Amino acid sequence: MDVHKKLDEIVGTVQGARSMPMSASCVVNRAELLALLGELRDALPGSLAQAQELIGDRDQMVEQARAEAERIIGQAHAERGALVSGTEVAQRSQAEADRILAEARQEAEEIRAEADDYVDSKLANFEVVLTKTIGSVDRGREKLLGRGPGLDERGHGDQDAPEYSADPATLIGRADAYVDTKLGAFEAVLSKTLEAVGRGRQKLHGRIASDELGAHMAAQDAAGGRTHTSDADYLAG
């Protein structure tokens, strides 16, 4: 299931809802909206396929590094065999060949370690984002159904959760605003996650400089360190 398509469907349901007279509020079919949110939550694990694709890219890059190392090693052997015989010349040639071999092996190991660390970091961040997103959707559904206290991920009162009102129109309006806030934050975090995955794949394929990627990830980490007051703040950050 396309997560973005399902988001568009939910937004379309809210936008197409019947408007309340003399009000910016609208009437939303709660059962329909909850069903769409449930489908969206069930579809999230499918996004982990992108993480598996990252692992495949890592393996491909490691294989390329191994092939390059073998090529360098073969070249070193060829150069060593072509060197002029002689005690001093042979010793220098052997030392140079050994140096080339050592550098090739070290380079291959560094590439493998860098790929492993990068993929592990991306998968860890992806897991945290998905876990918090699913939790936010669940809490929102419980609040709308009246089964939850409307707390954020830290156990504090969710500033975005709609307050109870005896007036149905007011309660519906507050629920609509709450859903709109959660959907907006959810869309933002998905966009940022997909952007990070895309830049990571470009890095693995050698289409983006390491220092540029590092600056980008540092900016994201700095932004992620801000204090969050609600689920929406966390997801939007």
C-alpha positions in Angstrom: 0.0 0.0 0.0 1.3 3.5 -0.9 1.5 5.4 2.4 1.4 8.8 0.6 -1.7 7.7 -1.3 -3.4 6.7 1.9 -2.5 10.0 3.4 -4.0 11.8 0.4 -7.2 9.7 0.8 -7.5 10.7 4.5 -6.9 14.4 3.7 -9.5 14.1 0.9 -12.0 12.6 3.3 -11.6 15.5 5.7 -11.6 18.1 2.9 -14.7 16.6 1.3 -16.7 16.4 4.6 -19.9 18.3 4.9 -19.4 21.8 6.3 -21.2 22.9 9.4 -23.5 26.0 8.8 -22.0 29.3 9.9 -18.8 27.5 10.9 -15.4 26.4 9.6 -16.0 23.0 11.1 -17.2 20.0 9.2 -18.9 16.6 9.9 -16.5 13.7 9.5 -17.6 10.1 9.5 -15.7 8.8 12.5 -15.9 5.1 11.5 -14.6 5.8 8.0 -11.8 8.0 9.3 -10.7 5.5 12.0 -10.8 2.8 9.4 -8.4 4.8 7.1 -6.1 5.5 10.1 -6.1 1.8 10.9 -5.2 0.9 7.3 -2.4 3.5 7.4 -1.0 2.1 10.6 -1.0 -1.4 9.2 0.8 -0.2 6.0 3.7 1.3 7.9 5.6 -1.9 8.4 5.7 -2.2 4.6 7.9 0.8 4.5 10.7 -1.3 6.1 11.2 -2.7 2.6 13.2 0.5 1.9 15.4 -0.4 4.8 16.0 -3.8 3.3 16.9 -2.1 0.0 19.5 -0.1 1.9 21.1 -3.3 3.1 21.1 -4.6 -0.5 22.9 -1.4 -1.6 25.4 -1.9 1.2 26.2 -5.5 0.0 26.6 -4.2 -3.5 29.0 -1.5 -2.5 31.0 -4.0 -0.4 31.2 -6.4 -3.4 32.4 -3.5 -5.6 35.1 -2.7 -3.0 36.1 -6.4 -2.9 36.4 -6.5 -6.7 38.4 -3.3 -6.7 40.7 -4.7 -4.1 41.3 -7.8 -6.1 42.1 -5.7 -9.2 44.6 -3.7 -7.2 46.1 -6.9 -5.8 46.3 -8.4 -9.3 48.0 -5.3 -10.6 50.5 -5.4 -7.7 51.4 -9.0 -8.5 51.8 -8.1 -12.2 54.0 -5.2 -11.3 56.1 -7.2 -8.9 56.6 -9.9 -11.6 57.7 -7.3 -14.1 60.4 -5.8 -11.8 64.0 -6.3 -12.7 65.7 -9.1 -10.7 68.4 -8.1 -8.2 68.8 -8.1 -4.5 68.3 -4.4 -3.8 65.7 -3.9 -6.6 63.8 -7.0 -5.6 63.7 -6.0 -1.9 62.3 -2.5 -2.9 59.8 -4.1 -5.2 58.7 -6.6 -2.6 58.2 -3.8 -0.1 56.2 -1.7 -2.5 54.1 -4.6 -3.5 53.4 -5.4 0.2 52.5 -1.8 0.8 50.0 -1.7 -2.1 48.5 -5.0 -0.9 48.1 -3.6 2.7 46.6 -0.4 1.5 44.1 -2.2 -0.7 43.0 -4.5 2.1 42.7 -1.5 4.5 40.7 0.5 2.0 38.3 -2.4 1.5 37.8 -2.9 5.3 37.2 0.9 5.8 34.6 0.9 3.1 32.9 -2.1 4.6 32.9 -0.6 8.1 31.6 2.7 6.8 28.8 1.0 5.0 27.9 -1.1 8.0 27.8 1.9 10.4 25.8 4.0 8.0 23.1 1.3 7.4 22.9 0.5 11.1 22.4 4.2 11.9 19.7 4.6 9.3 17.9 1.5 10.3 18.0 2.6 14.0 16.6 6.1 13.2 14.0 4.6 10.9 12.8 2.2 13.7 12.5 5.1 16.2 10.5 7.2 13.8 8.2 4.4 12.9 7.6 3.4 16.5 6.8 6.9 17.6 4.6 7.5 14.6 2.6 4.4 15.2 2.3 5.3 18.9 1.0 8.8 18.0 -1.6 7.4 15.6 -2.8 4.9 18.3 -3.1 7.5 21.0 -5.0 9.8 18.6 -7.4 6.9 17.8 -7.9 6.1 21.5 -8.6 9.8 22.3 -11.1 10.1 19.5 -12.8 6.9 20.7 -12.8 8.2 24.3 -10.6 5.3 25.6 -7.4 7.2 26.3 -6.3 10.3 28.3 -4.7 12.0 25.4 -1.1 11.9 26.7 2.0 12.4 24.5 4.9 10.0 24.2 6.4 11.2 27.5 3.2 10.7 29.5 2.4 14.4 29.6 -0.8 16.0 28.5 -1.0 16.2 24.7 -1.5 19.8 23.9 -3.0 18.9 20.6 -5.6 16.5 22.0 -9.2 17.9 21.7 -10.9 18.9 24.9 -14.3 17.4 25.6 -17.4 19.5 24.9 -21.0 18.9 25.4 -21.7 20.6 22.1 -21.4 18.1 19.3 -20.4 20.7 16.7 -17.7 22.0 19.0 -16.4 18.5 19.7 -16.4 17.6 16.0 -14.5 20.8 15.2 -11.9 20.1 17.8 -11.5 16.5 16.6 -11.1 17.8 13.0 -8.3 20.2 14.1 -6.6 17.4 16.0 -6.7 15.0 13.1 -5.4 17.8 10.8 -2.5 18.5 13.1 -1.5 14.8 13.4 -1.8 14.2 9.6 0.4 17.3 8.9 3.1 16.1 11.4 2.9 12.6 10.0 3.3 13.8 6.4 6.3 15.9 7.5 8.2 13.1 9.2 7.5 10.7 6.3 8.9 13.3 3.9 12.1 13.8 6.0 12.5 10.0 6.4 12.2 9.4 2.7 14.6 12.3 2.0 17.2 10.8 4.4 16.8 7.4 2.8 17.3 8.8 -0.7 20.4 10.8 0.3 21.8 7.6 2.0 21.3 5.6 -1.2 23.0 8.3 -3.2 25.9 8.2 -0.8 26.2 4.4 -1.1 26.2 4.7 -4.9 28.8 7.4 -4.8 26.6 10.2 -6.1 26.9 12.6 -3.2 30.1 13.8 -1.4 30.7 12.4 2.1 31.2 15.9 3.6 28.0 17.1 2.1 26.1 14.1 3.5 27.7 14.7 6.9 26.7 18.3 7.0 23.1 17.3 6.1 22.9 14.6 8.8 24.4 16.9 11.4 21.8 19.5 10.6 19.1 16.9 11.0 20.6 15.7 14.3 20.7 19.3 15.6 17.1 19.8 14.7 16.1 16.6 16.3 17.7 17.7 19.6 15.1 20.4 20.2 12.7 20.1 23.1 9.4 18.7 22.0 6.2 19.5 23.8 3.8 17.1 22.0 3.7 14.2 19.5 3.1 16.6 16.7 6.2 18.6 17.7 8.3 15.5 17.7 7.1 14.2 14.4 7.3 17.6 12.7 10.9 18.0 14.0 
